[in-house]
Amino acid sequence: MFNQELKRKLEHSVLLNVKTPAQYLGGEWNMVRKPASAVRGRLCLAFPDVYSIGMSNHGLQVLYAAVNRLDDWACERVFAPWPDMEEQLRKHGLPLYSLESFTPLDRFDVIGFSLQHELNYINVLTILDLGEIPLRGEHRSLRDPLVIAGGPCCQNPEPMADFIDLFVLGDGEESLPEVCRLWLEVREAHSDRLSAMRAMAERLPFAYVPVCYEVQLGPKGWMMAPRPKFSGVPAQIRPAFVPNLDLVPLPTRPLVPHIECVQDRIAIEIMRGCPWRCRFCQSTTLKRPLRWRKVQTIIKGVLETYENTGYNEVSLLSLSTSDYPAFEELMHQLKERLAPLHVSISVPSLRINEQLKLVGELLETDRRSGLTLAPEAARDDMRQQIGKPISNADLVSGCRRAFERGFDRVKLYFMCGLPGEREEDLKGIVELAETLSELRRQVVGKPATVIANVSNFVPKPHTPYQWHGMQTRGYFADVHRRLVRYRRSRHVEIKYHDVEASLLEGLLARGDRRLGAVIERAWRKGARLDGWSDHFRSDLWREAIEESGVDIDSLLHQPYELDEPLPWDHTTIRQGPQYLRREFSRAQMQLEELHLLKGSVFG
């Protein structure tokens, strides 16, 4: 199974000419390599970003372990190459390959992409092309791998429907092995790819198979939700669901990367879902209902992972970790077991009031210089409207305690372009940052360094804000200028996201199947690694959009009426569309109250 010839060519002709060649060599601690004679099928997990990002993704580690637990399947990995590696592979006529066995991608049974962010779509095409797999599903035969995708972006699969054979919605631990097994069965039973894909669509209620659906243009210029071409194919796709998270094995032998990655630590998912109902947040709607692991399951998983990796930090993962039902018990037990091992604890997703109450008490650490918080909006009334139930009083009092315990930096995350945004909401971002900076001066005599990161709001599918349009380029540019102008303190820094990248994210998140042509045109023009600011080329995307004749305004900026069909209506969430409509209507009522009391909307 191990392709010694390809490895030898890479070592002699390619890897000497690229940066950080260790990311292309495999052989990491805890890597799984199975003999070809011992398995029936082979899956390659393809993460459409570079190694240092993909190896930091907990979901990849979970699925890698889940498939490799199967006796008759092998799971391997591939990541998007940096441009220098892509250039070398093309120059020497060599294919992209898996890290476990140096097997070219076209020799796998299944290629599985993790679509975590829209700006990674372009990297899917790079991986497919370098792996010598036809870009479009319509050009593949039964001899080609089944190309599947999972992750949050699959809730609107249409922009990538030309390139992905099958989208898996929802939890992947059980659904991914089921897809893999069924593919071998239907491939053997059918003589053509279309009939095999139809069988997959008929038998997997959580799988969307684009070739089995047709789309029509709606009256206002956007495509309506696809409809089945065949009887037996579901009109709506329901997400896969793991009811008991505690019964899902933790990946206690995770891959340990060769090079420094974004996250180099033990990662343990303690809870899935979120009890809060932030209206801007797609994750909270996709991950419900709330499920959690037992304290002893988590403790056991942490200690086993420590023994198998040697990491000196553990990160407790959840959308809202402090809402874990036995959070304080878990923290006390972890501290008791990990302190003798000199292993620190990281809790990246605590609510503001709980996080600040526990600073220095449950989260004792040597890394006391910085605090990261996500108020999202700067004023309490706006937070009420977006469904974020925290207050500035909690934020200020908690930061005071943090400063007393040695913290001297605060990083804040906000959004601009939210529905109903007013000028006072923008001023409030700067005012809140400066208030916290001066608060530390009152406490210890020196101001805190405060960084306010402001992202451009994208109304994502399957959120109560999906019916809103995204704000325009001119709006965001004006907001950014205002934020800089409002700032007075040199101890406060304002950072904001690139407008062009945010608009592209919005287009790909809210678009329909016509965007497949745009994506392919941009890729052929040279678009690569759009999630990296030094590689993003907005000019290539503008050219591709103009040449494809796609109306950006109708897809991105125009709001939908509540009774209008949406391009993603064929995918569902467990709460159903009625929940989203109720939350949208409640938000609209709150907006009307805010405007009546506070004046006109900014812009």
C-alpha positions as CSV (number, residue, x, y, z in Angstrom):
1,M,0.0,0.0,0.0
2,F,2.8,2.4,0.8
3,N,3.9,4.2,-2.4
4,Q,7.7,4.2,-2.0
5,E,8.2,5.4,-5.6
6,L,6.1,8.5,-5.2
7,K,7.7,9.3,-1.9
8,R,11.2,8.9,-3.4
9,K,10.3,11.3,-6.2
10,L,8.9,13.8,-3.8
11,E,12.0,13.7,-1.6
12,H,14.4,14.1,-4.5
13,S,12.5,16.6,-6.7
14,V,9.9,18.4,-4.7
15,L,10.3,18.7,-1.0
16,L,13.7,20.3,-1.2
17,N,12.1,23.2,-3.0
18,V,9.2,24.0,-0.7
19,K,8.9,25.7,2.7
20,T,8.3,23.5,5.8
21,P,8.5,20.2,4.0
22,A,7.6,18.3,7.2
23,Q,4.0,19.1,6.7
24,Y,4.0,17.0,3.5
25,L,5.7,13.9,4.9
26,G,3.2,12.2,7.3
27,G,4.6,9.9,9.9
28,E,3.3,11.8,12.9
29,W,2.9,10.4,16.4
30,N,-0.3,8.3,16.6
31,M,-0.7,8.1,12.8
32,V,-2.6,5.0,11.7
33,R,-1.4,3.0,8.7
34,K,-3.3,-0.1,7.7
35,P,-2.2,-2.7,5.1
36,A,-4.3,-2.6,1.9
37,S,-5.0,-6.3,2.2
38,A,-6.6,-5.8,5.6
39,V,-9.4,-3.4,4.6
40,R,-12.3,-3.3,2.2
41,G,-12.4,0.5,1.7
42,R,-10.3,3.5,2.0
43,L,-11.3,7.1,2.9
44,C,-9.1,10.2,2.6
45,L,-10.2,13.1,4.8
46,A,-9.4,16.2,2.9
47,F,-9.2,19.4,4.9
48,P,-9.4,22.4,2.5
49,D,-6.8,24.5,4.3
50,V,-3.1,24.1,5.0
51,Y,-1.7,21.6,7.4
52,S,-1.2,24.0,10.4
53,I,-4.9,24.8,10.3
54,G,-6.3,21.4,9.5
55,M,-4.3,19.6,12.2
56,S,-5.8,22.0,14.7
57,N,-9.3,21.0,13.8
58,H,-10.8,18.8,16.5
59,G,-13.5,17.4,14.1
60,L,-10.8,16.0,11.8
61,Q,-9.3,14.1,14.8
62,V,-12.7,12.8,15.8
63,L,-13.6,11.5,12.3
64,Y,-10.0,10.1,11.7
65,A,-10.4,8.0,14.9
66,A,-14.0,7.0,14.2
67,V,-13.3,5.5,10.8
68,N,-10.0,3.9,11.8
69,R,-11.8,2.1,14.6
70,L,-13.6,0.2,11.8
71,D,-11.8,-3.1,11.1
72,D,-12.5,-3.0,7.4
73,W,-11.8,0.7,6.6
74,A,-8.6,2.8,6.6
75,C,-8.8,6.6,7.0
76,E,-5.9,8.8,5.7
77,R,-5.5,12.6,5.4
78,V,-4.6,15.3,2.9
79,F,-4.5,19.1,3.3
80,A,-4.4,22.0,0.8
81,P,-0.9,22.6,-0.3
82,W,0.8,26.0,-0.2
83,P,1.3,27.6,-3.6
84,D,5.0,26.6,-3.7
85,M,4.0,22.9,-3.2
86,E,1.3,23.1,-5.8
87,E,3.8,24.6,-8.3
88,Q,6.3,21.8,-7.7
89,L,3.7,19.1,-8.0
90,R,2.6,20.5,-11.3
91,K,6.1,21.1,-12.6
92,H,7.1,17.5,-12.0
93,G,3.8,15.9,-13.0
94,L,3.1,14.4,-9.6
95,P,-0.3,13.9,-7.9
96,L,-1.4,15.1,-4.6
97,Y,-1.4,12.2,-2.1
98,S,-2.3,11.0,1.4
99,L,0.1,11.5,4.2
100,E,-0.3,8.0,5.6
101,S,0.7,6.0,2.5
102,F,1.6,8.5,-0.2
103,T,-1.4,7.2,-2.2
104,P,-2.7,9.5,-5.0
105,L,-6.1,10.7,-4.2
106,D,-7.8,9.2,-7.3
107,R,-7.1,5.7,-5.9
108,F,-9.3,6.1,-2.8
109,D,-12.9,4.9,-2.5
110,V,-14.1,8.1,-0.8
111,I,-12.7,11.6,-0.5
112,G,-14.3,13.5,2.4
113,F,-14.0,17.3,2.7
114,S,-14.7,19.3,5.8
115,L,-16.4,22.6,4.8
116,Q,-15.9,24.8,7.9
117,H,-15.7,28.2,6.1
118,E,-16.8,29.5,2.8
119,L,-13.5,31.0,1.9
120,N,-12.0,27.5,1.8
121,Y,-14.2,26.5,-1.2
122,I,-11.5,27.4,-3.7
123,N,-9.1,24.9,-2.0
124,V,-11.5,22.0,-2.7
125,L,-10.9,22.5,-6.4
126,T,-7.1,22.6,-5.9
127,I,-7.2,19.3,-4.0
128,L,-9.4,17.6,-6.5
129,D,-7.4,18.7,-9.5
130,L,-4.0,17.9,-8.0
131,G,-5.4,14.6,-6.9
132,E,-6.4,13.9,-10.5
133,I,-10.1,13.6,-9.8
134,P,-12.5,15.4,-12.2
135,L,-13.6,18.7,-10.8
136,R,-17.3,18.3,-11.5
137,G,-19.4,15.4,-10.4
138,E,-21.0,15.0,-13.8
139,H,-17.6,14.1,-15.3
140,R,-16.9,11.3,-12.8
141,S,-17.5,7.6,-13.4
142,L,-17.9,4.7,-11.0
143,R,-14.1,4.3,-11.2
144,D,-13.6,7.7,-9.5
145,P,-13.8,8.2,-5.8
146,L,-17.1,9.3,-4.2
147,V,-16.5,13.0,-3.2
148,I,-18.4,13.9,-0.1
149,A,-18.5,16.9,2.3
150,G,-19.6,17.6,5.8
151,G,-19.5,20.6,8.1
152,P,-21.6,23.8,8.7
153,C,-21.3,25.1,5.2
154,C,-23.3,22.1,4.0
155,Q,-26.4,23.7,5.3
156,N,-26.4,25.6,2.1
157,P,-24.8,23.1,-0.3
158,E,-25.8,24.8,-3.6
159,P,-22.7,26.9,-4.3
160,M,-20.5,23.7,-4.2
161,A,-23.1,21.3,-5.7
162,D,-21.2,21.0,-9.0
163,F,-18.1,19.6,-7.3
164,I,-19.4,17.5,-4.4
165,D,-21.3,14.2,-5.0
166,L,-22.9,13.9,-1.6
167,F,-23.3,16.3,1.3
168,V,-23.6,14.9,4.9
169,L,-25.7,17.1,7.2
170,G,-25.3,17.0,11.0
171,D,-23.1,14.9,13.2
172,G,-20.5,12.8,11.4
173,E,-19.3,10.2,13.9
174,E,-22.0,7.6,12.9
175,S,-23.1,9.0,9.5
176,L,-19.6,9.0,7.9
177,P,-19.0,5.3,8.4
178,E,-22.5,4.6,7.1
179,V,-21.9,6.5,3.9
180,C,-18.6,4.7,3.4
181,R,-20.1,1.2,3.8
182,L,-23.1,2.0,1.6
183,W,-20.9,3.4,-1.2
184,L,-19.0,0.1,-1.6
185,E,-22.4,-1.8,-1.7
186,V,-24.1,0.4,-4.3
187,R,-21.0,0.8,-6.4
188,E,-20.8,-3.0,-6.7
189,A,-24.6,-3.3,-7.5
190,H,-24.9,-0.6,-10.2
191,S,-23.4,-0.2,-13.6
192,D,-23.4,3.6,-13.8
193,R,-22.6,6.4,-11.4
194,L,-26.1,8.1,-11.6
195,S,-28.0,5.0,-10.5
196,A,-25.5,4.5,-7.7
197,M,-25.9,8.1,-6.5
198,R,-29.7,7.7,-6.7
199,A,-29.4,4.7,-4.4
200,M,-27.3,6.7,-2.0
201,A,-29.9,9.5,-1.9
202,E,-32.8,7.1,-1.4
203,R,-31.2,5.3,1.5
204,L,-29.5,8.1,3.5
205,P,-32.0,10.6,4.9
206,F,-29.2,12.9,6.1
207,A,-27.4,13.0,2.7
208,Y,-28.0,15.5,-0.1
209,V,-27.0,14.2,-3.5
210,P,-27.2,17.2,-6.0
211,V,-27.4,15.1,-9.2
212,C,-30.7,13.8,-8.0
213,Y,-32.3,17.2,-7.8
214,E,-33.2,20.0,-10.2
215,V,-33.3,23.7,-9.6
216,Q,-35.5,26.5,-11.1
217,L,-35.0,30.2,-11.2
218,G,-37.5,32.1,-9.0
219,P,-39.4,35.2,-9.9
220,K,-37.0,37.6,-8.3
221,G,-33.8,36.3,-9.9
222,W,-32.6,33.7,-7.5
223,M,-32.9,29.9,-7.6
224,M,-35.5,28.2,-5.5
225,A,-34.7,25.2,-3.4
226,P,-33.9,22.1,-5.5
227,R,-36.6,19.5,-6.0
228,P,-36.2,15.7,-6.4
229,K,-35.9,14.3,-9.9
230,F,-36.8,10.8,-8.8
231,S,-39.4,9.2,-6.6
232,G,-38.0,7.9,-3.4
233,V,-35.5,10.8,-3.0
234,P,-36.4,13.0,0.0
235,A,-37.6,16.5,-0.7
236,Q,-36.0,17.7,2.5
237,I,-32.7,16.5,4.1
238,R,-32.6,16.1,7.9
239,P,-29.3,16.3,9.8
240,A,-27.8,13.2,11.3
241,F,-27.9,13.2,15.1
242,V,-25.9,11.5,17.9
243,P,-28.4,11.4,20.8
244,N,-25.9,10.3,23.5
245,L,-22.6,12.1,23.3
246,D,-21.2,10.3,26.2
247,L,-21.3,7.0,24.3
248,V,-19.2,8.4,21.4
249,P,-15.6,7.5,22.0
250,L,-13.2,10.4,22.5
251,P,-10.1,10.6,20.2
252,T,-7.6,9.8,23.0
253,R,-4.8,9.1,20.5
254,P,-4.9,12.2,18.4
255,L,-2.3,12.9,15.8
256,V,0.6,15.1,17.1
257,P,1.8,17.4,14.3
258,H,5.4,17.7,13.2
259,I,5.3,21.4,13.0
260,E,3.9,24.2,15.1
261,C,0.1,24.5,14.5
262,V,-2.5,27.0,15.5
263,Q,-3.7,24.7,18.4
264,D,-1.1,22.5,20.0
265,R,-2.9,21.1,23.0
266,I,-5.3,18.4,24.2
267,A,-8.8,19.1,22.9
268,I,-11.8,17.5,24.6
269,E,-15.4,18.3,23.5
270,I,-17.3,18.3,26.8
271,M,-20.7,19.4,25.4
272,R,-22.4,19.8,22.0
273,G,-25.0,22.4,21.4
274,C,-25.7,25.7,23.2
275,P,-28.5,26.7,25.6
276,W,-28.5,30.3,24.3
277,R,-30.4,31.6,21.3
278,C,-28.1,34.2,19.8
279,R,-29.9,35.1,16.6
280,F,-26.8,35.8,14.6
281,C,-25.1,32.4,15.4
282,Q,-25.4,29.5,12.9
283,S,-23.7,27.1,15.2
284,T,-26.3,27.4,17.9
285,T,-29.1,26.3,15.6
286,L,-27.1,23.6,13.8
287,K,-25.8,21.9,17.0
288,R,-29.0,21.6,19.0
289,P,-30.2,19.9,21.2
290,L,-27.8,20.2,24.1
291,R,-25.8,17.0,24.9
292,W,-22.9,16.5,27.2
293,R,-20.4,14.0,28.5
294,K,-20.1,12.9,32.1
295,V,-17.4,14.3,34.3
296,Q,-15.6,11.0,34.7
297,T,-15.7,10.4,30.9
298,I,-14.0,13.7,30.4
299,I,-11.4,13.2,33.1
300,K,-10.6,9.7,31.8
301,G,-10.3,11.1,28.2
302,V,-8.0,13.9,29.3
303,L,-5.6,11.6,31.2
304,E,-5.5,9.1,28.4
305,T,-4.8,11.8,25.8
306,Y,-2.1,13.2,28.0
307,E,-0.4,9.8,28.2
308,N,-0.6,9.4,24.5
309,T,0.6,12.9,23.5
310,G,2.5,14.6,26.3
311,Y,0.8,17.9,25.7
312,N,0.9,20.3,28.7
313,E,-2.4,22.1,28.1
314,V,-6.0,20.9,27.8
315,S,-8.7,22.9,26.0
316,L,-12.4,22.2,27.0
317,L,-14.4,22.6,23.9
318,S,-18.1,23.7,23.6
319,L,-20.1,26.5,22.2
320,S,-20.7,27.7,25.8
321,T,-18.4,25.8,28.2
322,S,-19.5,27.4,31.4
323,D,-23.0,26.1,30.8
324,Y,-21.8,22.5,31.2
325,P,-24.1,21.2,34.0
326,A,-21.2,20.2,36.3
327,F,-18.7,22.8,35.3
328,E,-17.3,23.7,38.7
329,E,-17.0,20.0,39.7
330,L,-15.2,19.3,36.4
331,M,-12.8,22.2,36.9
332,H,-12.0,21.2,40.5
333,Q,-11.4,17.6,39.5
334,L,-9.3,18.5,36.5
335,K,-7.1,20.9,38.6
336,E,-6.6,18.2,41.2
337,R,-5.5,15.6,38.6
338,L,-3.5,17.9,36.3
339,A,-1.7,20.2,38.7
340,P,0.9,17.5,39.6
341,L,1.4,16.9,35.9
342,H,2.0,20.7,35.2
343,V,-0.9,20.6,32.7
344,S,-2.8,23.9,32.4
345,I,-6.5,24.2,31.5
346,S,-7.9,26.4,28.7
347,V,-11.6,27.3,28.5
348,P,-12.1,29.2,25.2
349,S,-15.9,29.7,25.2
350,L,-17.2,30.8,28.6
351,R,-20.0,33.3,28.9
352,I,-18.8,36.8,29.9
353,N,-20.3,36.8,33.4
354,E,-19.1,33.3,34.3
355,Q,-15.7,33.6,32.7
356,L,-14.9,36.7,34.6
357,K,-16.3,35.4,37.9
358,L,-14.0,32.4,37.6
359,V,-10.8,34.2,36.5
360,G,-8.0,33.3,38.8
361,E,-10.2,30.9,40.9
362,L,-11.0,28.0,38.6
363,L,-8.7,29.1,35.8
364,E,-5.4,29.6,37.6
365,T,-2.7,29.7,35.0
366,D,0.7,31.3,34.3
367,R,-0.7,32.9,31.2
368,R,-2.4,35.9,32.9
369,S,-1.5,38.6,30.5
370,G,-4.5,38.5,28.2
371,L,-8.3,38.0,28.4
372,T,-10.4,37.3,25.3
373,L,-14.2,38.2,25.4
374,A,-16.9,38.3,22.8
375,P,-19.6,40.8,23.7
376,E,-20.6,41.0,19.9
377,A,-22.4,44.3,20.4
378,A,-21.4,47.2,22.7
379,R,-24.8,48.2,24.1
380,D,-27.2,46.1,26.3
381,D,-30.3,47.0,24.2
382,M,-28.6,45.8,20.9
383,R,-27.5,42.6,22.6
384,Q,-31.1,42.0,23.7
385,Q,-32.2,42.3,20.1
386,I,-29.5,39.9,18.8
387,G,-30.2,37.4,21.6
388,K,-26.9,37.7,23.5
389,P,-28.0,37.9,27.2
390,I,-25.0,39.7,28.8
391,S,-24.6,43.2,30.2
392,N,-21.9,45.8,30.3
393,A,-22.2,45.7,34.1
394,D,-21.1,42.1,34.1
395,L,-18.3,42.9,31.7
396,V,-16.9,45.9,33.7
397,S,-17.1,44.2,37.1
398,G,-15.6,41.1,35.8
399,C,-12.7,42.9,34.1
400,R,-12.0,44.7,37.3
401,R,-11.5,41.4,39.1
402,A,-9.3,40.2,36.2
403,F,-7.1,43.3,36.4
404,E,-6.8,42.8,40.2
405,R,-5.5,39.3,39.5
406,G,-2.8,40.4,37.0
407,F,-4.4,40.6,33.6
408,D,-3.2,43.6,31.5
409,R,-4.7,43.0,28.0
410,V,-8.2,42.5,26.8
411,K,-9.3,41.4,23.3
412,L,-12.9,42.1,22.4
413,Y,-14.9,40.7,19.5
414,F,-17.7,42.8,18.0
415,M,-19.8,42.8,14.8
416,C,-20.9,45.6,12.6
417,G,-23.7,45.6,10.1
418,L,-26.2,44.0,12.4
419,P,-29.9,44.5,11.7
420,G,-31.0,47.8,13.2
421,E,-27.5,49.1,13.8
422,R,-27.3,52.7,15.0
423,E,-24.5,55.2,15.2
424,E,-24.5,54.9,19.0
425,D,-23.8,51.2,18.6
426,L,-20.6,52.0,16.7
427,K,-19.6,54.7,19.2
428,G,-20.3,52.2,22.0
429,I,-17.6,49.8,20.7
430,V,-14.9,52.4,21.1
431,E,-16.4,53.8,24.3
432,L,-16.5,50.3,25.9
433,A,-13.0,49.5,24.9
434,E,-11.7,52.8,26.3
435,T,-13.7,52.3,29.5
436,L,-12.0,49.0,30.1
437,S,-8.6,50.4,29.4
438,E,-9.1,53.2,31.9
439,L,-10.6,50.7,34.4
440,R,-7.2,49.0,34.8
441,R,-5.6,52.5,35.5
442,Q,-8.1,52.9,38.4
443,V,-7.3,49.4,39.7
444,V,-3.5,49.2,39.4
445,G,-2.4,52.6,38.1
446,K,-1.7,51.6,34.5
447,P,-4.2,51.4,31.6
448,A,-4.9,48.1,29.9
449,T,-4.2,47.4,26.3
450,V,-7.5,46.7,24.6
451,I,-8.0,45.4,21.1
452,A,-11.4,45.6,19.6
453,N,-11.8,43.2,16.6
454,V,-14.8,44.2,14.5
455,S,-16.1,41.6,12.0
456,N,-18.6,42.4,9.2
457,F,-21.9,40.6,9.9
458,V,-23.0,37.9,7.4
459,P,-26.6,36.8,7.8
460,K,-26.1,33.0,7.5
461,P,-28.6,30.4,6.4
462,H,-30.7,28.6,9.1
463,T,-30.5,31.5,11.5
464,P,-33.3,33.9,12.4
465,Y,-31.5,36.6,10.4
466,Q,-31.4,34.6,7.2
467,W,-34.1,36.8,5.7
468,H,-32.0,39.9,6.1
469,G,-29.7,41.1,3.3
470,M,-26.0,41.8,4.0
471,Q,-24.9,45.4,4.2
472,T,-23.0,46.9,1.2
473,R,-19.4,47.6,0.6
474,G,-19.9,51.3,1.1
475,Y,-21.7,50.8,4.4
476,F,-18.9,48.7,5.9
477,A,-16.2,51.1,4.6
478,D,-18.1,54.0,6.2
479,V,-18.4,52.1,9.5
480,H,-14.6,51.3,9.6
481,R,-13.8,55.0,9.0
482,R,-16.1,56.0,11.8
483,L,-14.7,53.5,14.3
484,V,-11.1,54.9,13.7
485,R,-12.4,58.5,14.0
486,Y,-14.1,57.8,17.3
487,R,-11.0,56.4,19.0
488,R,-9.2,58.7,21.4
489,S,-7.0,56.4,23.6
490,R,-3.7,55.2,22.3
491,H,-4.1,52.2,24.5
492,V,-7.1,51.0,22.4
493,E,-6.6,49.4,18.9
494,I,-9.4,49.0,16.4
495,K,-9.1,46.1,14.0
496,Y,-11.7,45.2,11.3
497,H,-12.1,42.4,8.8
498,D,-11.4,43.0,5.1
499,V,-14.6,44.1,3.4
500,E,-14.0,42.2,0.1
501,A,-13.4,38.9,1.9
502,S,-16.5,39.4,4.0
503,L,-18.7,40.1,1.0
504,L,-17.3,37.0,-0.7
505,E,-18.1,35.0,2.4
506,G,-21.6,36.3,2.3
507,L,-22.1,35.6,-1.3
508,L,-20.9,32.0,-1.0
509,A,-22.9,31.5,2.2
510,R,-26.2,32.8,0.7
511,G,-25.8,31.9,-3.0
512,D,-27.4,29.3,-5.2
513,R,-26.1,26.7,-7.7
514,R,-25.1,29.3,-10.2
515,L,-22.1,30.1,-8.1
516,G,-20.4,26.9,-9.1
517,A,-19.4,28.6,-12.4
518,V,-18.1,31.6,-10.5
519,I,-16.0,29.4,-8.1
520,E,-14.5,27.5,-11.0
521,R,-13.7,30.6,-13.0
522,A,-12.0,32.2,-10.1
523,W,-10.0,29.1,-9.4
524,R,-8.9,28.8,-13.1
525,K,-7.8,32.5,-12.9
526,G,-5.5,31.7,-10.0
527,A,-7.6,32.2,-6.8
528,R,-6.0,30.2,-4.0
529,L,-6.2,30.1,-0.2
530,D,-8.8,32.9,0.1
531,G,-8.8,32.6,3.9
532,W,-5.3,34.0,4.0
533,S,-5.2,37.8,3.6
534,D,-1.8,37.7,1.8
535,H,-3.2,35.3,-0.8
536,F,-6.7,36.6,-1.3
537,R,-7.3,38.2,-4.7
538,S,-10.6,40.0,-4.8
539,D,-9.9,41.2,-8.4
540,L,-10.0,37.6,-9.6
541,W,-13.4,37.0,-8.0
542,R,-14.8,40.3,-9.4
543,E,-13.8,39.2,-12.9
544,A,-15.3,35.7,-12.4
545,I,-18.6,37.2,-11.1
546,E,-18.8,39.6,-14.0
547,E,-18.0,37.0,-16.6
548,S,-20.6,34.6,-15.1
549,G,-23.4,37.2,-15.1
550,V,-24.4,36.6,-11.5
551,D,-26.5,39.4,-9.9
552,I,-24.7,40.0,-6.6
553,D,-27.4,42.4,-5.4
554,S,-30.2,39.8,-5.5
555,L,-28.2,37.1,-3.8
556,L,-26.3,39.1,-1.2
557,H,-28.0,42.4,-0.4
558,Q,-31.7,42.0,-1.1
559,P,-33.8,40.8,1.9
560,Y,-36.2,37.9,1.6
561,E,-39.9,38.0,2.6
562,L,-40.9,35.4,5.2
563,D,-43.0,33.5,2.7
564,E,-40.5,33.5,-0.1
565,P,-38.5,30.3,-1.0
566,L,-34.9,30.3,0.0
567,P,-32.1,28.5,-2.0
568,W,-31.4,26.3,1.0
569,D,-34.9,25.3,2.0
570,H,-34.2,21.7,1.1
571,T,-31.9,21.4,4.1
572,T,-33.4,21.6,7.6
573,I,-32.5,22.0,11.2
574,R,-33.9,20.0,14.1
575,Q,-36.0,22.9,15.4
576,G,-37.7,23.4,12.0
577,P,-38.3,26.6,10.0
578,Q,-41.1,27.7,12.3
579,Y,-38.6,28.3,15.1
580,L,-36.6,30.6,12.8
581,R,-39.7,32.5,11.7
582,R,-40.7,33.1,15.4
583,E,-37.3,34.4,16.3
584,F,-37.2,36.6,13.3
585,S,-40.6,38.1,14.2
586,R,-39.5,38.7,17.8
587,A,-36.3,40.4,16.7
588,Q,-38.3,42.6,14.3
589,M,-40.6,43.7,17.2
590,Q,-37.6,44.5,19.4
591,L,-36.0,46.5,16.5
592,E,-39.2,48.6,16.2
593,E,-39.0,49.3,19.9
594,L,-35.4,50.3,19.8
595,H,-35.9,52.7,16.9
596,L,-38.9,54.2,18.5
597,L,-36.9,55.0,21.7
598,K,-33.5,55.7,20.2
599,G,-34.0,57.3,16.8
600,S,-33.3,56.4,13.2
601,V,-31.1,53.5,12.1
602,F,-27.5,54.4,11.2
603,G,-26.9,54.6,7.5
